[in-house]
């Protein structure tokens, strides 16, 4: 029997103590979330600084048999005349995502951000998130992933 399709619900609530990598002014952060070849980005939060209420909600396809996947949260900052820059990221192992089956088992808490997303690296802030997954009907339609439209 084939695994039932699933949906991974993600809510990025806020970032705190984010490392301000801006030389002039405040941080203009945005969130990038990636899982299993799918990714989505929030809007830019202009001049939010090191404390930002992202309130970014998304859904991504989920298949509990894909053990090579990781859930990646990345805070980036917009650099208007150069490429965007990573402020910090965190990688959640698939076993932790699988453990969050159904909303009553959701992970809700603070994740430590680092430069590379690996534990033990230089601390670059916190990300407050909620995530869980659930089985869906085979014909479930996912929303189109969000991408920032203001990038050139």
Backbone as a ProteinNet text record, in pm:
[ID]
protein_1_A
[PRIMARY]
XXXXXXXXXXXXXXXXXXXXXXXXXXXXXXXXXXXXXXXXXXXXXXXXXXXXXXXXXXXXXXXXXXXXXXXXXXXXXXXXXXXXXXXXXXXXXXXXXXXXXXXXXXXXXXXXXXXXXXXXXXXXXXXXXXXXXXXXXXXXXXXXXXXXXXXX
[TERTIARY]
84	0	88.8	60.3	138.3	107.5	207.8	181.7	79.8	-1.4	-98.8	-26.3	-73.5	-9.1	-32.4	59.2	46.7	75.6	43.8	71.6	147.2	253.4	332.4	288.6	230.1	184.7	297.5	327.9	437.6	389.4	420.6	390.3	515.7	579.4	693.9	638.3	643.6	582.8	670.9	792.3	877.7	1024.8	1107.6	1250.9	1292.8	1386.4	1433.7	1584.7	1643.3	1788.5	1861.5	1799.4	1860.4	1985.6	2090.3	2216.6	2194.5	2221.5	2203.9	2329.8	2318.7	2433.5	2436.2	2341.6	2338.3	2440.9	2513.9	2612.1	2540.5	2443.1	2366.1	2219.7	2156	2013	1984.5	1856.9	1811.3	1802	1795.3	1783	1650.8	1652.5	1532.7	1518	1470.5	1471.2	1351.8	1370.4	1262.1	1294.5	1194.8	1209.9	1210.9	1297.1	1294	1279.3	1181.5	1158.6	1171.5	1246.9	1263.9	1242.9	1175.7	1154.1	1126.4	1205.4	1180.5	1171.7	1258.6	1256.7	1157.3	1080.8	986.7	1039.4	1019.7	1060.3	964.1	962.1	875.5	944.5	916.5	975.6	866.5	890.1	798	828	747.1	775.9	892.5	951.7	1056.7	991.7	1052.1	1005.4	1103.1	1070.4	1158.9	1183.4	1310.9	1355.1	1301.8	1281.5	1230.7	1336	1461.1	1567.3	1582.8	1630.3	1662.4	1544.2	1429.3	1306.6	1199.8	1148.4	1056.2	940.1	818.3	698.7	671.1	717.2	701.9	557.8	497.6	362.4	346	438.4	444.2	389.2	280.5	212.8	220.9	255.8	259.9	232.7	202.7	183	269	335.8	419.1	382.2	401.9	376.1	467.1	413.4	489.5	468.7	578.7	575.8	667.2	607.9	686.4	787.8	784.8	882.2	1010	1013.3	1130.5	1226	1310.9	1397.3	1517.8	1544.3	1658.3	1627.7	1502	1462.7	1494.2	1514.3	1528.2	1441.8	1397.1	1320.4	1416.6	1428.5	1525.2	1452	1482.5	1435.2	1556.1	1542.6	1653.6	1601.8	1666.2	1639.1	1743.1	1696	1785.2	1757.1	1849.3	1827.4	1844.1	1761.3	1767.1	1882.6	1964.7	2069.9	2035.1	1996.6	1934.4	2026.6	2156	2247	2339.8	2316.2	2396.4	2303.4	2359.3	2279.6	2234	2117.6	2068.9	2168.8	2162.1	2259.7	2188.9	2246.9	2193.2	2226.8	2123	2141.3	2163.4	2085	2098	2001.3	2031.9	1940.5	1945.8	1845.2	1838	1784.1	1839.7	1796	1734	1608.6	1535.1	1542.7	1597.4	1606.3	1467.8	1460.2	1332.6	1267.4	1346.4	1286.9	1206.3	1252.2	1178.6	1051.5	1056.5	936.5	834.4	878.1	787.7	720.6	793.1	737	622.8	612.6	509.6	385.9	339.2	221.5	95.4	10.9	-117.5	-93.6	-191.4	-177.1	-153	-210.1	-191.3	-47.7	31.7	173	266.1	212.2	290.1	412	520.3	634.3	600	616.8	597.3	706.5	793.6	901.3	1003	1110.5	1218.9	1328.9	1374.8	1487.3	1605.4	1724.6	1846.4	1895.8	1918	1975.2	2127.2	2194.6	2339.6	2377.6	2504.1	2549	2524.4	2540.8	2526.2	2404.9	2337.2	2223.5	2261	2388.7	2435.8	2450.5	2419.9	2438.4	2584.9	2606.4	2742.4	2806.9	2742.5	2796.2	2767	2819	2798.4	2648.9	2598.4	2457.8	2424.8	2311.2	2272	2127.6	2062.5	1926.6	1835.8	1709.9	1607.1	1496.1	1431.9	1314.4	1205.3	1091.3	978.3	887.2	870.7	795.3	698.1	600.6	510	506.4	518.1	500	440.9	363.6	309.4	268.2	248.2	202.1	82.6	6.8	-109.1	-135.3	-200.5	-239.6	-353.5	-351.5	-455.1	-520.2	-625.8	-692.4	-600.9	-608.2	-519.5	-533.6	-647.6	-668	-647.9	-578.6	-553.7	-476	-520.5	-454.3	-372.7	-243.3	-154.4	-157.6	-148.5	-137.9	-7.9	-6.4	115.8	218.7	341.9	444	465.5	485.9	506.3	650.4	667.9	800.2	789.4	892.2	888.5	886.3	796.7	782.4	864.8	919.3	991.7	1137.2	1184.6	1323.5	1337.8	1446.2	1473.8	1553.3
-117.8	0	124.7	217.8	341	431.6	509.8	601.2	707.6	744.9	850.3	982.9	1070.6	1201.3	1280.7	1368.4	1448.8	1594.7	1674.7	1817.4	1857.9	1934.5	1987.5	2132	2158.2	2292.8	2362.3	2484.4	2559.6	2700.9	2746.7	2885.1	2942.4	3036.1	3106.4	3231.1	3232.2	3339.9	3464.2	3447.1	3564.1	3524.8	3621.6	3608.9	3704.1	3662.5	3750.9	3738.8	3846.5	3856.9	3823.7	3859.5	3833.4	3918.3	3857.3	3929	4033.7	4157.4	4264.2	4272.9	4231.3	4233.6	4359.9	4449.6	4576.3	4672.9	4737.3	4837.1	4968.5	5001.6	5124.3	5086.5	5136	5111.7	4978.2	4942.7	4819.6	4707.1	4588	4466.4	4465.3	4422.4	4400.9	4249.9	4176.4	4030.3	3973.6	3851.9	3770.5	3625.7	3539.7	3397.2	3314.9	3216.4	3114.4	2980.7	2901.1	2767.9	2668.8	2559.9	2457.3	2319.8	2234.5	2096.4	2011.5	1907.2	1810.2	1867	1959.7	2016.3	2130	2159.8	2271.4	2382	2505.4	2616.2	2732.3	2817.3	2934	3045.8	3169.2	3285.8	3382	3446.3	3548.8	3680.5	3777	3912.2	3966.8	4074	4142.9	4230.3	4233.9	4318.6	4435.6	4543.6	4658.9	4723.8	4742.3	4805.5	4737.5	4607.7	4534.3	4524.7	4521.3	4510.1	4368.4	4354	4221.8	4153.6	4220.4	4161.3	4175	4064.1	4070.6	3974	4023.2	3938.4	3896.4	3777.6	3730.6	3687.3	3610.6	3558.9	3501.3	3414.3	3353.6	3211.4	3186	3055.6	2992.5	2863.6	2793.3	2645.1	2579.2	2434.6	2378.9	2266.3	2200.7	2052.7	1989	1844.6	1767.7	1658.3	1577.9	1430.1	1355.7	1210.9	1151.8	1081.7	1032.3	925.1	875.4	774.1	836	966.3	1033.9	1073.7	982.1	1004.8	1092.8	1127.1	1213.6	1360.7	1394	1534.5	1593.8	1723.4	1801.8	1925.5	1980.1	2103.4	2217	2312	2419.7	2553.5	2624.6	2761.2	2852.2	2955.8	3048.4	3192.1	3272.5	3415.4	3479.5	3556.2	3625.2	3774.2	3851.5	3995.9	4043.3	4138.6	4197	4295.9	4277.4	4374.5	4428.5	4552.9	4606.6	4618.5	4625.1	4637.5	4517.7	4415.7	4292.9	4174.3	4054.7	3935.8	3938.2	3877.2	3866.6	3787.9	3808.3	3748.7	3668.5	3554.8	3474	3538.2	3557	3605.2	3485.3	3380.7	3258.3	3153.7	3028.7	2922.5	2808.8	2722.1	2603.1	2490	2372.2	2253.8	2157.5	2119.6	2026.6	1888.4	1788.4	1653	1593.9	1506.2	1446.6	1371.1	1309.8	1235.3	1327.1	1451.3	1548.1	1593.8	1604.4	1642.5	1529	1405.2	1289.4	1279.1	1312	1305	1403.7	1505.2	1608.5	1575	1449.3	1407.4	1452.2	1518.9	1572.5	1695.9	1782.7	1912	1898.7	1796.7	1782.2	1741.9	1697.9	1665.2	1769.1	1884.3	1986.1	2028.9	2059.3	2124.9	2272.3	2329	2472	2520.5	2604.8	2652.6	2735.5	2764.6	2846.5	2756.3	2790.8	2721.9	2818.1	2766.3	2848.1	2857	2977.6	3000.3	3005.4	2958.1	2969.3	3003.6	3028.2	3069	2962.3	2835.5	2727.4	2637.9	2659	2573.3	2452.4	2434.8	2319.1	2354.9	2260.7	2286.7	2316.5	2402.6	2434.8	2547.4	2594.3	2705.1	2836.6	2945.8	3077.6	3112.7	3146.4	3181.9	3311.3	3312.5	3432.5	3474.2	3412	3452.4	3334.2	3366.6	3265.4	3278.5	3166.9	3165.8	3089.2	3153.2	3090.1	3031.6	2898.3	2831.2	2728.5	2694.1	2582.8	2501.6	2367.7	2282.7	2148.5	2091.4	1956.2	1908.9	1778.4	1724.1	1633.8	1613.4	1525	1464.3	1350	1282.8	1362.2	1372.4	1445.3	1355.5	1403.7	1332.3	1332.5	1228.8	1222.5	1341.3	1406.2	1518	1654.9	1657.7	1783.5	1878.8	2002.2	2101.8	2194.7	2200.2	2286.5	2427.7	2525.6	2663.9	2680.9	2775	2804.6	2859.2	2804.4	2854.5	3003.8	3070.2	3215.7	3245.7	3339.8	3392.8	3543.7	3608.2	3753.7	3804.5	3896	3949.1	4075.7	4129.1	4254.8	4237.1	4114.6	4090.4	4105.6	4164.4	4183.7	4067.9
0	0	0	-88.6	-98.4	19.7	64.1	174.9	135	230.1	204.1	192.6	105	95.3	223	250	370.8	343.3	441.5	434.2	560.2	540.8	650.1	671.4	787.9	824.5	898.4	858.3	919	949.4	1070	1107.7	1173	1105.8	1162.4	1230	1362.9	1439	1444.9	1498.1	1515.8	1523.1	1495.8	1514.4	1624.3	1705.6	1811.9	1826.4	1874.2	1889.9	1760	1646.4	1516.8	1501.2	1451.2	1429.6	1320.3	1352.9	1254.6	1170.5	1046.3	956.2	871.1	893.5	819	875.7	789.7	832.7	863.5	780.7	799.4	816.1	919.9	938.5	1004.5	998.4	1061.1	958.6	1010.2	930.7	854.2	728.4	645.9	624.3	726.1	715.3	638	589.7	536.8	568.3	557.4	590.7	463.4	459.4	354.4	424.2	380.5	435.6	321	343.4	240.3	301.2	223.3	264.8	141.9	123.2	17.1	-122.3	-156	-290.3	-307.7	-206.1	-209.4	-119.5	-161.1	-76.4	-94.4	5.4	4.2	80.2	40.9	106.3	149.8	262.6	311	240.9	269.8	225.2	307.3	261	335.6	442.5	560.1	669	682	612.8	601.9	738.3	771	896	1022.1	1016.6	1133.8	1243.1	1206.1	1305.5	1356	1478.2	1532	1600.1	1608.3	1662	1554.1	1503.7	1390.5	1407.9	1393.9	1393.6	1250.1	1212.2	1074.4	1045.1	1135	1115.6	975.1	937.5	803.4	811.6	738.7	742	603.7	599.4	472	490.5	380	375.3	263.5	292.5	193.5	186.6	70.1	60.6	155.3	211.7	307.4	277.6	275.4	258.1	364.3	461.2	574.7	537	413.2	371.4	314.5	297.6	240.7	351.9	392.4	507.5	478.8	354.6	323.7	340.9	366.1	375.3	511.1	510.7	633.3	615.2	725.6	722.8	756.1	665.2	683.2	695.1	802.8	822.9	807.6	728.9	708.8	717.3	799.9	802.8	712.7	616.2	523.3	532.2	484.8	479.4	336.7	301.9	169	163.4	62.7	33.5	-104.4	-111.8	-231.8	-352.6	-333	-446.4	-460.4	-378.6	-382.1	-362	-361.1	-331.2	-186.1	-160.7	-23.7	60.6	192	283.4	391.9	428.6	537.4	671.2	753.9	890.8	981.6	961.2	1038.5	987.5	1017.4	977.6	1076.3	1064.4	1147.1	1060.9	1080.5	1007.4	1106.7	1080.1	1166	1102.2	1172	1115.4	1087.8	987.3	948.4	1063.6	1151	1263.1	1354.7	1370.1	1451.5	1382.7	1250.6	1174.8	1181.2	1162.9	1167.7	1304.2	1410.9	1546.8	1568.2	1483.4	1498.5	1414.5	1422.5	1344.9	1417.2	1344	1390.8	1477.5	1477.4	1544.1	1694.4	1757.6	1902.5	1939	1842	1864	1800.4	1765.9	1695.4	1776.6	1705	1768.9	1778	1895.4	1914.2	2007.1	1956.3	2040.7	1965.7	2036.3	1983.1	1927.3	1810.5	1748.7	1745.4	1777.3	1772.9	1629	1584	1451.7	1461.9	1357.8	1350.3	1207.4	1184.7	1051.3	945.6	982	883.9	909.9	1023.4	1057.3	1139.3	1165.5	1241.1	1388.9	1478.1	1622.1	1653.4	1749.3	1791	1712.8	1607.9	1529.7	1601.1	1550	1609.2	1611.7	1730	1750.5	1677.5	1602.9	1528.7	1555.9	1653.4	1689.2	1716.7	1745.2	1770.3	1668.4	1640.3	1555	1628.1	1649.2	1716.1	1608.1	1608	1502	1559.8	1477.3	1503.1	1374.8	1386.6	1268.3	1308.9	1217.2	1231.5	1093.2	1081.7	954.4	979.7	874.1	883.3	746.3	748.6	625.3	563	430.7	358.8	254.7	198.5	89.4	-32.8	-116.5	-233.5	-328.4	-328.8	-421.6	-354.7	-242	-170.4	-261.5	-270.2	-353.7	-264.6	-291.5	-213.4	-268.5	-178.7	-226.8	-304.2	-394.6	-469.6	-371.3	-372	-278.8	-296.8	-185.8	-188.3	-221.6	-309.9	-342.1	-337.4	-293.4	-291.5	-435.1	-461.1	-595.8	-617.9	-509	-521.6	-563.1	-575.7	-614.4	-764.6	-805.4	-948.4	-999.7
[MASK]
++++++++++++++++++++++++++++++++++++++++++++++++++++++++++++++++++++++++++++++++++++++++++++++++++++++++++++++++++++++++++++++++++++++++++++++++++++++++

